[in-house]
Amino acid sequence: MPKPKTKKSLTNRLKVTKNGKVLRRQSFRRHLKASKSSKQLRGLKRTLNVTGYLAKKVRKVVGKRTTKKMRETAKTINTKS
């Protein structure tokens, strides 16, 4: 069976970090900014984590799966903080 191709549209929109987190940008940032408060616009600059089953699907489609070793190192980093 051939190797599955990565979905390039998702690689442009989402980022998978070294520890396997999936990050996405927020919507409502493109236009009609005059009606939004500066506080709201500042909040829209942040990237958000994609969690759960959707993150697992994204990692598979993008071609970046987390191994057991990656999960263990992520746990140790989180416990130290």
C-alpha positions in Angstrom: 0.0 0.0 0.0 1.5 3.4 -0.9 2.3 6.1 1.6 -0.7 8.5 2.0 -0.2 12.0 0.7 -0.4 15.0 3.1 -3.2 17.4 2.7 -1.4 20.6 1.8 -4.4 22.8 2.6 -4.2 21.7 6.2 -0.5 22.1 6.5 -0.9 25.8 5.6 -3.7 26.3 8.1 -2.6 24.3 11.1 0.7 23.7 12.8 1.8 20.5 14.6 4.4 21.2 17.3 7.2 18.9 18.4 5.2 17.5 21.2 2.2 16.8 18.9 0.0 19.7 19.8 -2.1 21.0 16.9 -2.4 24.8 16.8 -4.9 26.8 14.8 -5.6 30.5 14.2 -8.8 32.2 15.2 -11.5 33.3 12.8 -13.2 36.7 12.5 -9.9 38.5 12.0 -10.0 39.4 8.3 -12.3 42.4 7.8 -15.0 44.5 9.5 -12.5 45.4 12.2 -13.9 48.8 12.9 -16.9 47.4 14.6 -14.7 45.2 16.9 -13.1 46.5 20.1 -9.3 46.6 20.4 -9.6 44.1 23.3 -11.5 41.7 21.0 -8.9 42.1 18.2 -6.0 41.5 20.6 -7.7 38.3 21.8 -8.1 37.1 18.2 -4.3 37.2 17.6 -3.8 34.2 19.8 -3.5 30.7 18.5 -5.6 28.0 20.0 -5.1 24.3 20.6 -7.1 21.8 18.7 -8.0 19.0 21.1 -9.6 15.6 21.1 -10.6 13.4 18.2 -10.2 16.3 15.7 -6.5 16.8 16.6 -5.9 13.1 16.2 -7.4 13.2 12.7 -5.4 16.3 11.8 -2.2 14.7 12.8 -3.0 11.7 10.7 -3.9 13.7 7.6 -0.9 16.0 7.9 1.4 13.0 8.4 2.7 13.8 11.9 1.8 11.2 14.4 3.0 11.2 18.0 4.9 8.2 19.2 4.8 6.8 22.7 8.2 8.4 23.3 6.9 11.9 22.3 3.9 11.5 24.6 6.1 10.5 27.5 8.4 13.5 27.0 5.4 15.8 26.8 4.1 14.4 30.1 7.5 15.0 31.8 7.6 18.6 30.5 4.1 19.3 31.8 4.8 17.9 35.2 7.9 20.0 35.7 6.1 23.2 35.0 
